[in-house]
C-alpha cells in the first residue's frame, strides 16, 4: 500500500462521532475533520466568501459566514444545498489532499465525514467505521443540545441514512452507548488492528 491506510469515520447525529474522533487522536491517529475544514473556509478572509455571498446574498459579514442565516437558507432545500456544496466541496477536497500529503509517512489516518453515506463520500477510503448508539441514547443526547426540538431532530433524521443501514454497510462499528472506557478500549484495539493491516 502506498500512503497511509485511510479510515472513514461517520455516524448519525448524536452518536458520539466527535468523541470517537478525539479518541483516535489520543491513539496518535491524525484525523481530518471535514466540518472543521468548512469552518475554516467560511471564516473571515476566506477566498470563498464572495462566491457564498453571490449565491446567498446577506449570509456573509466581516466576521465571515453568518452560519445561522446560511443554515436557514439551505436547510431542507436540496437545490440550495447543492449550490452551497458546489462552492465548498472542491475547496475541502484540496485541504484533504494537503492533509494526506502532510501525513504521507503515517501508517493510519482517519477522515471524519459526517455525511459519508448520504453524499457518497466513500471514494478512496480503505475502510469505514460507523459510530452508533441505541436510538433512545441518541435522542436524549440530541434533545439536550441548545435550540434543538423534537421536530428539528426528526427532520434531521429524515435527511440521514438510517443507523441500521449505516451499520450494515460499515467495515467496523463502534458502540458509544456503553461506558466511555469500553469505547476507548474498542478504539485502541481497532487502531492496533488497522496499523497491523497497514504494515
Secondary structure, DSSP 8 states (H G I E B T S, - for coil): --S-EEEEEE--TTSSHHHHHHHHHHTT-EEEEHHHHHHHHTSTT-TTHHHHHHHSTTSEETTEE-HHHHHHHHTT-HHHHHHHHHHHHHHHHHHHHHHHHHTTT-SEEEEE-TTTTTTT--TT-SEEEEEE--HHHHHHHHHTSTT--HHHHHHHHHHS--HHHHHHH-SEEEE-SS-HHHHHHHHHHHHHHHHHHH-
